[in-house]
Amino acid sequence: MNGYEGNRTLRGNHIAVRSEARSLTYSQLHDRASRLAQVLATEGLAEGHRIAIMMPNIVEFIECLAASAKLGCAALSVNFHLAPAELAYVLADSQASVLIAHTDLKEVVSAAEPTCTVIFIGDESSSGYEARLAAASAEPVHYLWPAPWPVIYTSGTTGRPKGVVHGALASAEVLAYSQNMMAQMWGYTEADIHLVAGPLYHGGPQGYANLTLFAGGTVVLMTKWDAREFCRLVEQHQVTTTFLTPAHFIRLLELPPQEFAEFDLTSLRHVLHAGAPCPISVKLRMIEALPHAEIWEFYGMSEGGATRASPTQFEERPGTVGPPWPGVELQIIDPETQQVLPAGQAGLVYVKPAYGRFHYHQDEAKTEDAWLADSFTVGDIGYLDSEGWLYLTDRHVDLVIKGGVNIYPRQIEEVLHQHPEVVDCAVFGIPHERDGEHLHAVVELRAGQSQATPQQLQDFCASHLDRWSCPDSFEIIEELPRDPNGKVLKRVLRQQAWSDAGRSI
């Protein structure tokens, strides 16, 4: 592994990052990042400060990440879909010193009334991004490598987003070891061409883009998700690796088979997916659709990585998210007694990370709630088999208590995904006067070709599930609400249903 600084000298003429608009070699990337670092230094930024980055997937995003590393500052990636009040909260809570944003977001940024310095990309005035880079010294600024781990604000299921800060990963030695271990674990090399299909402000897409740059490969940026565009970019750039979510899989599988077959996707050797549980039927269809690629699933979150499963392992044990990563330990804890549960029994999944404790920025209560001794949980429910392989069953917040019986919607969603006319679905609890909660399924069907009715979906579930686990009601909608990462916003659907009932529990 050359590392970021080594690639500047050893692979200077190699393309580091490209978009449809432009591309940069490693030398050009380092030159522009050095100039930006000097601009930020004139604003008073130094090691330990935070730089907020708010923009779509453009080359400048990578420049900002590199500049933060050169200064020893932590990059704070901000969701560019935030409303002004949400942006104001994140900037204030994170104590960001500078915000670098795209000029298309100027109205939102202005409404947020940030107290930090703001630099706009696309602003053609003398205070804009390009003008300030051009006026800066061309003298190289070397990395304070490795830079502090980025601060990622998790979307969360309730309340405001939480800023995840990895104290142990502020150590240069630990970070260098971590990146080398990750590159070796996934087999990333300087020959790889990595396609970023999700938003860079999200931990997964950004993390694997950074890993590709660490290994000396090329990062290709996709501006906005589209299944056909994904296939076109893979073919055009001979992409070898990518990070996707189950929502991306579903959209790819929606393409007509004859159209999908027109693209040459044989360059893909390694596909990583995470971000949400993947229905077994969807995973198996993707393995069949991309026979030349190894499709690896991993269970991880902004708080830390936990397990991984190869396609062979998944086919041998359908539904598993694999054994723990090197240095990671897992336990299943009873949420009521806080006792360790034996193999086969479901409970809260606790992860003992390889690199020490994280904390939620300025939120001691949430931090303490997450940790039990030296292990943490994000509220996922699962069980370990006899060999310590993890199976996820649901999120704790998705638990439905129907007539006193605990039901986890994940198993019901797995069944609905097997229906040939179902694109995606969300199952959750709705208020019921006698039973407390009933199961409600919101279903998105294949556009223009589906004739499925709620009764047919009910009958389908009844042929696969016990009576008590079948949804009590169905709602067919044109398109499920999703966040920018493609994850179904079940909480939005749930909140609407409970709001109409005039209660929340």
KARASUL-V709519 format. One record per residue. N is the residue number from 0. PSI is psi in whole degrees, 0 to 359 (999 if undefined). Layout:
BEGIN
n,psi
N,PSI
N,PSI
END
This chain:
BEGIN
n,psi
0,129
1,331
2,167
3,312
4,322
5,325
6,335
7,322
8,322
9,334
10,39
11,325
12,0
13,141
14,123
15,313
16,141
17,149
18,183
19,334
20,322
21,172
22,158
23,136
24,172
25,322
26,315
27,319
28,316
29,323
30,311
31,323
32,324
33,317
34,317
35,321
36,321
37,325
38,315
39,326
40,326
41,341
42,4
43,6
44,142
45,180
46,132
47,345
48,175
49,137
50,119
51,135
52,121
53,97
54,163
55,188
56,88
57,163
58,325
59,334
60,315
61,322
62,318
63,320
64,318
65,321
66,321
67,323
68,321
69,329
70,348
71,23
72,153
73,129
74,135
75,104
76,123
77,131
78,119
79,3
80,1
81,147
82,162
83,316
84,322
85,319
86,316
87,319
88,312
89,316
90,318
91,316
92,321
93,343
94,41
95,139
96,329
97,143
98,124
99,117
100,158
101,145
102,336
103,342
104,11
105,321
106,316
107,316
108,315
109,319
110,334
111,344
112,58
113,145
114,349
115,169
116,139
117,131
118,128
119,130
120,131
121,349
122,117
123,5
124,177
125,345
126,2
127,171
128,306
129,320
130,320
131,325
132,317
133,327
134,347
135,160
136,145
137,2
138,129
139,144
140,119
141,155
142,139
143,70
144,141
145,156
146,160
147,145
148,138
149,149
150,119
151,127
152,115
153,149
154,324
155,166
156,337
157,154
158,191
159,158
160,154
161,133
162,119
163,122
164,120
165,98
166,317
167,331
168,12
169,353
170,128
171,319
172,316
173,319
174,317
175,317
176,318
177,313
178,319
179,317
180,317
181,316
182,320
183,321
184,320
185,354
186,27
187,134
188,177
189,347
190,352
191,147
192,114
193,128
194,121
195,108
196,343
197,173
198,136
199,340
200,347
201,144
202,319
203,300
204,318
205,318
206,318
207,339
208,314
209,320
210,322
211,317
212,323
213,322
214,349
215,14
216,194
217,136
218,126
219,127
220,129
221,122
222,316
223,140
224,133
225,129
226,316
227,321
228,323
229,310
230,320
231,318
232,322
233,314
234,315
235,317
236,4
237,51
238,138
239,331
240,154
241,162
242,126
243,172
244,165
245,329
246,322
247,318
248,313
249,318
250,322
251,319
252,344
253,337
254,139
255,136
256,321
257,327
258,318
259,321
260,342
261,340
262,139
263,104
264,16
265,348
266,336
267,119
268,338
269,116
270,122
271,141
272,146
273,196
274,335
275,155
276,138
277,123
278,139
279,317
280,322
281,316
282,314
283,323
284,325
285,321
286,320
287,324
288,332
289,70
290,340
291,348
292,145
293,120
294,104
295,136
296,142
297,151
298,116
299,175
300,177
301,331
302,337
303,156
304,154
305,301
306,168
307,153
308,129
309,166
310,324
311,316
312,321
313,319
314,328
315,325
316,76
317,134
318,346
319,149
320,12
321,181
322,169
323,155
324,161
325,130
326,356
327,143
328,149
329,147
330,149
331,122
332,134
333,121
334,338
335,311
336,345
337,28
338,150
339,131
340,149
341,171
342,139
343,345
344,133
345,143
346,193
347,134
348,121
349,136
350,126
351,106
352,163
353,342
354,37
355,188
356,147
357,170
358,156
359,124
360,124
361,33
362,82
363,325
364,313
365,325
366,313
367,323
368,328
369,330
370,141
371,105
372,240
373,20
374,152
375,161
376,151
377,14
378,13
379,145
380,136
381,183
382,159
383,141
384,186
385,342
386,8
387,18
388,140
389,138
390,125
391,137
392,329
393,180
394,146
395,322
396,345
397,359
398,130
399,129
400,102
401,110
402,32
403,359
404,130
405,127
406,133
407,116
408,338
409,316
410,327
411,319
412,324
413,319
414,313
415,327
416,343
417,345
418,130
419,341
420,1
421,124
422,311
423,167
424,165
425,126
426,133
427,173
428,141
429,156
430,141
431,130
432,320
433,317
434,359
435,301
436,149
437,161
438,127
439,132
440,124
441,124
442,135
443,122
444,166
445,129
446,131
447,359
448,3
449,138
450,8
451,140
452,163
453,321
454,320
455,322
456,322
457,314
458,322
459,313
460,320
461,334
462,353
463,343
464,159
465,160
466,321
467,334
468,353
469,140
470,140
471,340
472,154
473,146
474,123
475,122
476,160
477,319
478,131
479,145
480,139
481,156
482,174
483,343
484,359
485,357
486,134
487,131
488,74
489,326
490,327
491,316
492,317
493,315
494,321
495,317
496,318
497,328
498,319
499,333
500,348
501,16
502,167
503,351
504,999
END
